[in-house]
Amino acid sequence: MSTTTQIPEVLWAQRSSPADPEKNFIYLTISVPDVPASDLKLDIKPTGLTFTGRSDSLKRTYHLELEFYAEIDPEASRINHTSRDVEMKLRKKDLSDAYWPRLLKESKKVHFLKTDFDKWVDEDEQDEATEDDFSNFGGMEGMPGMGGMGGGGMEGMGGMGGNDFSGIDFSKLSGAGGMPGGEDDESDDDDDDESDDDMPALMGEEEADEEIGTGGKKAETKA
């Protein structure tokens, strides 16, 4: 049976630190319910990522390409796959007390990108924020196929919570590409976009080039 293809909803938040790399990261969640590890492909490089996943139960294929505002450190980044989503803690390459002004390199808005208000902390309130729990996240350096990241299997990854990542194809860090172009985009999230325009600060994410099938869950955007 045929499946529809769509861009998944992406939630993000961040922390910054001029001195502590562990507190200088992007929190990224790709909402892809019922996508097993055997049907996932996540290709990460310092400047961006590409994700493809298929859900047989929902008869849906997800595809996503992101080009980041600035570089990250894939070796120091961590990942957690659940039945609902793929969560990533992406360490920013450059230490700084300043937040990124946006997640993506391009300053155009994209309908699928939302602020993760459950994890977001304002830049001047980070010292009072509760410490994040990344105990279920595993390191990426041991994943097979991560070109230039070192070899080894998944056995050495701590905190994976029993998830089977043997089917994930972490191919060489060369396929993330840029954001899809903004031509002929059809968004089902017009209501969200209108309300999101009232939010301050995180202006600009690029228009996605296509979305076939239905959209993901609704969430507020900080644009």
Phi, psi and omega per residue, in radians:
M1 nan 2.560 -3.105
S2 -1.290 2.691 3.091
T3 -2.131 2.678 3.052
T4 -1.553 2.732 3.119
T5 -2.070 2.340 3.135
Q6 -2.569 2.804 3.039
I7 -1.483 2.189 -3.116
P8 -1.289 2.762 3.032
E9 -1.225 2.424 -3.136
V10 -2.160 2.211 3.067
L11 -1.898 2.492 3.133
W12 -2.528 2.665 3.018
A13 -2.580 3.078 -3.115
Q14 -2.701 2.841 2.974
R15 -2.328 2.799 3.120
S16 -2.459 2.630 3.088
S17 -2.760 2.364 3.091
P18 -1.443 -0.153 -3.030
A19 -2.254 -0.516 -3.035
D20 -1.950 1.877 -3.129
P21 -1.031 -0.547 -3.121
E22 -1.168 -0.307 -3.138
K23 -1.926 0.386 -3.090
N24 -2.255 1.438 -2.954
F25 -2.646 2.891 3.002
I26 -1.857 2.309 3.053
Y27 -1.776 1.991 -3.056
L28 -2.135 2.274 3.094
T29 -2.181 2.121 3.068
I30 -1.755 2.032 -3.054
S31 -1.477 1.791 -3.096
V32 -2.398 1.377 -3.090
P33 -1.146 2.536 3.043
D34 1.041 0.582 3.035
V35 -1.840 1.896 -3.114
P36 -1.261 2.794 -3.136
A37 -1.032 -0.558 -3.112
S38 -1.190 -0.287 -3.123
D39 -1.994 0.443 3.123
L40 -1.916 2.502 2.945
K41 -2.432 2.093 -3.126
L42 -2.203 2.074 -3.054
D43 -2.030 1.936 -3.025
I44 -2.028 2.405 3.001
K45 -2.438 3.003 -3.058
P46 -1.025 -0.516 -3.055
T47 -1.720 -0.103 -3.115
G48 3.055 -3.009 3.123
L49 -2.605 2.757 2.991
T50 -2.227 2.328 3.115
F51 -2.207 2.386 2.995
T52 -2.402 2.323 3.117
G53 -2.628 2.648 -3.112
R54 -2.222 2.325 3.047
S55 -1.924 1.952 3.106
D56 -1.228 -0.618 -3.115
S57 -1.168 -0.623 3.125
L58 -1.636 -0.087 -3.100
K59 0.916 0.921 -3.029
R60 -2.500 2.400 3.040
T61 -1.973 2.336 3.126
Y62 -1.872 2.460 3.063
H63 -2.499 2.379 -3.062
L64 -2.551 2.402 3.014
E65 -2.291 2.263 3.134
L66 -2.252 2.439 2.976
E67 -2.096 2.065 -2.974
F68 -1.315 2.746 3.092
Y69 -1.048 -0.726 3.106
A70 -2.462 3.129 -3.045
E71 -1.421 2.645 3.009
I72 -2.003 3.040 3.091
D73 -1.958 1.708 -3.106
P74 -1.026 -0.611 -3.107
E75 -1.100 -0.575 -3.092
A76 -1.687 0.038 -3.106
S77 -1.517 2.816 -3.051
R78 -2.374 2.783 -3.011
I79 -2.501 2.615 3.059
N80 -2.478 2.147 3.129
H81 -1.837 2.265 3.088
T82 -2.187 3.139 3.118
S83 -1.254 -0.185 -3.113
R84 -1.877 -0.528 -2.997
D85 -2.834 3.091 2.987
V86 -2.073 2.059 -3.128
E87 -1.812 2.471 3.128
M88 -2.375 2.430 2.946
K89 -1.893 1.808 -3.043
L90 -1.774 1.956 -3.100
R91 -1.288 2.259 3.061
K92 -1.176 2.457 -3.103
K93 -1.202 -0.746 -3.060
D94 -1.743 2.219 3.057
L95 -1.242 2.331 3.138
S96 -2.857 2.569 3.065
D97 -1.456 -0.115 -3.123
A98 -1.621 2.467 3.032
Y99 -1.256 2.666 2.888
W100 -1.117 2.428 3.116
P101 -1.220 -0.336 3.108
R102 -2.841 2.931 -3.140
L103 -1.379 -0.683 -2.964
L104 -1.739 2.700 3.141
K105 -1.085 -0.808 3.131
E106 -1.370 2.577 -3.042
S107 -1.659 0.263 3.117
K108 -1.587 2.616 -3.115
K109 -1.379 2.484 3.034
V110 -2.173 2.465 -2.970
H111 -1.244 -0.419 -3.030
F112 -1.506 -0.171 -3.057
L113 -1.680 2.157 -3.088
K114 -2.194 2.649 2.992
T115 -1.358 2.335 3.098
D116 -1.506 1.599 -3.054
F117 -1.225 -0.336 3.067
D118 -1.200 -0.442 -3.092
K119 -1.993 -0.206 -3.085
W120 -1.236 2.406 3.023
V121 -2.316 2.339 3.121
D122 -1.097 2.642 -3.026
E123 -0.989 -0.664 -3.086
D124 -1.549 0.118 3.137
E125 -2.091 0.256 -3.068
Q126 -1.135 -0.612 -3.099
D127 -1.135 -0.470 -3.123
E128 -1.625 -0.077 -3.060
A129 -1.288 2.606 3.062
T130 -1.210 2.461 3.122
E131 -1.102 2.391 3.135
D132 -1.345 2.533 3.134
D133 -1.731 1.911 3.125
F134 -1.978 0.477 -3.070
S135 -1.134 -0.433 3.135
N136 -1.573 0.012 -3.100
F137 -1.596 2.493 3.099
G138 -1.999 2.694 3.101
G139 -1.218 2.738 -3.075
M140 -1.735 -0.165 -3.015
E141 -1.190 -0.388 -3.101
G142 -1.661 0.032 -3.074
M143 -1.296 2.328 3.138
P144 -1.118 2.529 3.079
G145 1.540 -0.061 3.124
M146 -1.425 1.579 -3.076
G147 -0.981 2.232 3.119
G148 1.403 0.000 -3.088
M149 -1.743 -0.016 -3.108
G150 1.691 2.706 -3.069
G151 -1.565 -2.730 3.111
G152 1.764 2.763 -3.141
G153 -1.689 -2.906 -3.070
M154 -1.446 -0.177 -3.018
E155 -1.076 -0.533 -3.059
G156 -1.445 -0.001 -3.089
M157 -1.504 2.117 3.128
G158 -1.523 2.749 2.981
G159 1.247 0.397 -3.117
M160 -1.507 -0.046 3.021
G161 1.097 0.471 3.086
G162 1.433 0.056 3.136
N163 -1.195 2.460 3.118
D164 -1.676 1.875 -3.132
F165 -1.763 0.228 -3.045
S166 -1.111 -0.391 -3.115
G167 -1.585 -0.090 -3.115
I168 -1.346 2.286 -3.141
D169 -1.714 1.633 3.037
F170 -1.563 1.391 -3.094
S171 -1.267 3.112 -3.048
K172 -0.962 2.612 -3.047
L173 -1.349 1.200 -3.073
S174 -2.495 0.032 -3.024
G175 -1.989 0.208 -3.035
A176 -1.230 -0.576 3.089
G177 1.077 -2.900 3.113
G178 -1.791 -3.075 3.057
M179 -1.181 2.582 3.049
P180 -1.035 2.671 3.125
G181 -1.182 2.884 -3.043
G182 -1.674 0.313 -3.048
E183 -1.478 2.418 3.004
D184 0.956 0.634 3.110
D185 -1.341 2.365 3.098
E186 -2.099 1.970 -3.073
S187 -1.879 2.432 3.054
D188 -1.643 0.098 -2.993
D189 -1.952 0.666 -3.097
D190 -1.037 -0.729 -3.129
D191 -1.084 -0.731 3.113
D192 -1.089 -0.752 -3.089
D193 -1.070 -0.704 -3.113
E194 -1.119 -0.766 3.137
S195 -1.228 -0.576 -3.114
D196 -1.168 -0.463 -3.103
D197 -1.100 -0.318 -3.141
D198 -1.407 -0.214 -3.086
M199 -1.404 2.532 -3.136
P200 -1.500 2.957 2.770
A201 1.385 -1.213 -2.893
L202 -1.380 0.987 -3.060
M203 -1.247 2.504 2.904
G204 1.667 1.834 2.785
E205 -2.478 2.617 -2.974
E206 -1.312 2.557 3.084
E207 -1.159 2.346 3.061
A208 -1.398 2.650 -3.033
D209 -1.494 -0.365 3.133
E210 -2.815 2.694 2.975
E211 -2.608 1.936 -3.122
I212 -1.865 2.250 -3.085
G213 1.716 -2.932 -3.056
T214 -1.551 2.757 -3.116
G215 -1.438 3.110 -3.138
G216 -1.528 -2.930 -3.096
K217 -1.179 2.700 -3.137
K218 -1.398 2.513 3.052
A219 -2.674 2.783 3.134
E220 -1.302 2.629 3.103
T221 -2.011 2.411 2.976
K222 -1.821 1.751 -2.971
A223 -1.955 nan nan
